[in-house]
Amino acid sequence: MRLALSLALFVALPVAGFAGGDETAPPKPAVKCDSGFVYDEKTKKCVSATNHRLDVDTLYQAVRALSYEGRYADAQAVLAAMPAEDDRTLTYMGFTHRKMGQTDVAMAYYARALDRNPANVLARSYMGQGFVEAGNIAAALDELRAIRAHGGTGTWAEASLRTAIATGQTFNW
């Protein structure tokens, strides 16, 4: 009982609610492209993910959009066109593997992302959500503390992990 009350208070503080700021979920993608293609803002067309004119940020946004749609294998195809050891690439490789049921592979990717960038609060949130799915709330709380210690209070990463710990429900983006 004391642990449950302590957990509830820890998860609820210091952010109040989900209104405003970076606590909201990422927006749904406006344009859907076929497998292996991403939307290019400059040309206003779907182009091949291996198009070398695309910058990493454009590819990253495409990966987020595909993941949001539950198209994890397609997201991995785009990730293959990104720098393999970039912490964002590693984070989303972990995320897509976790969502496809490959938890051990996912955790290894998250760990590599955090080796590259310990302040990657999104990797910490996704790893923490993996811990929630596995029933390891203590490890999830450790990730929540680390998110806050790295300046992630008030971000979507913090809010989504806090909610996952409190409800047991994880997120698909």
N, C-alpha and C positions, 0 to 999 in steps of 0.2 A: 504494500500500500504506500509506504513512504517513498519507495523507488518510483512508483507510478506518478505520485504527486511531484516529486523532484523532476522527473522526466517531463511532465506536462509544463512545469514552470520554465525549465531550461529551454524547451522547444519554443515556447511562446515569446520569450524575450530575446533580443531587445526590439524586434520589429513588430509593429502593430498592423495586422491586416495585410491585404494584397493590393490596396489601391495605390496606383501611381508608381512612378519611378521605374526601376529596373526589375520590379517584382512581378510584372506581368509576363505571361507566356509570350514566346515569339509569335509574330503574326503569321497567319496562314499564307502560303505562297499564292500569289495572284496568277501566275502562269505555270501550267504543268507541261513538262517536256517528256518525250519518250525516253526509254531506257538508254543510257549512254550519252544523253544530251542535257545541257544546262541552258538556262535563259541568260542571254547576254544583253544587259541594259543598253549598251552602246548601239547594237544593231537591232535591238527589239525583236530578236529571233532566238529560237532554240538552236544551239550549235553543239558540235561534238565536245565532250568533256575533255578530250585530249587536244583541243584547239590551243595552240601555244600562245595565242594572243590574249587568253584569259588570265587574269591575275589570280593569285591565291585567294584573295578575299572573295572574289566572285565564285570561285569553286567552293569555298567554305559555305557561302550562303546557299549554294545549290545543294550541298550535303545536308544542311539544316532543313531545307525545304523538303527534300526527299525523305529524310528521317521523320519529319512531321507527318508526312503522308503514309508512313509505315513501309516505305520502299527501301528497306535496309540493304538488300543486295545491290540495288541501283546506286545507293549512296556509297557503297564500297567501291563500285566501279569509278565513281568520280574521285573518291579518296585515292585511288591508284594513280591518278594524274597529279596528285599533290606531293609536296616534299615528304618523304616517308618518315623522317624523324622529327618533323614539326610537332610541337605539343598539341596543337589543335587537331592535326591529322590523327595522332595517336588517341586523343580523347574520343573522337568520333568513330575510330576503328573499334575502340572499346565499347562505345555505346551501341553500335550496330551489332556487334557480336553478342552483347548481353541481350539485346532485344530478339536476337535469333536463337536464344537459348544456350549460348556458349559462354557461360559465366566465367569459367577459369581463364579462357582466352581473353575475355573482356577485362578481367582484373589485371592481367599481365600488361595489357595496353594502357590501362589507367596508371599503373605503377610506372611504366616508361614515360608517360606524359608528365607525371609528377617529378620524375628524376630530371627531366628537361626543364621543367618550370614548376617549382613547388607552390607558386602563387596561382596556379591554374585552378580557379574556384569551380569552373564547370566540370573539370575532370574529378575534382573532389566530390561535387554534388552527385555526379553519375555513379562514382564508386560507392558513395554512401547509400544511394538508392539500391545499388546491387547488394550491399550489406543488409538493407531493409528486406529485400526480397528473400535473402537467405536466412532471415531471422536474427541477424547479428546486430542488434540495436546499439550495443556498446560501441562497436566499430563505426557505425553510422554517426553516432554522437561525436566520436573523435573527429570525423570528417567535418561535421558541422562546426565544431570548435575551430578547426583549422581554417575553414572558409572565413569565419569571423576574424581570426587572427591575421589573415592575409588581406583584410580590408573588404571582404565580400558581404558585409552586413547590408541588407537592403537590396541585394541583387536577386535575380531570378534563381541563380544557383543556390543561394541561401534559402530562399522562400520555398523552392520546390523540395529541397531535402528536408527542411523543417516540417513541411506538410506530409511528406512521405513517412517520416518518423512518427508523427502524431496519428496518422490515419492508416498506415500500412499500404497506401496506394502510391505507386510510382508514376512517372510521367513518360510520355512517348516522344518527347522532343527535348 
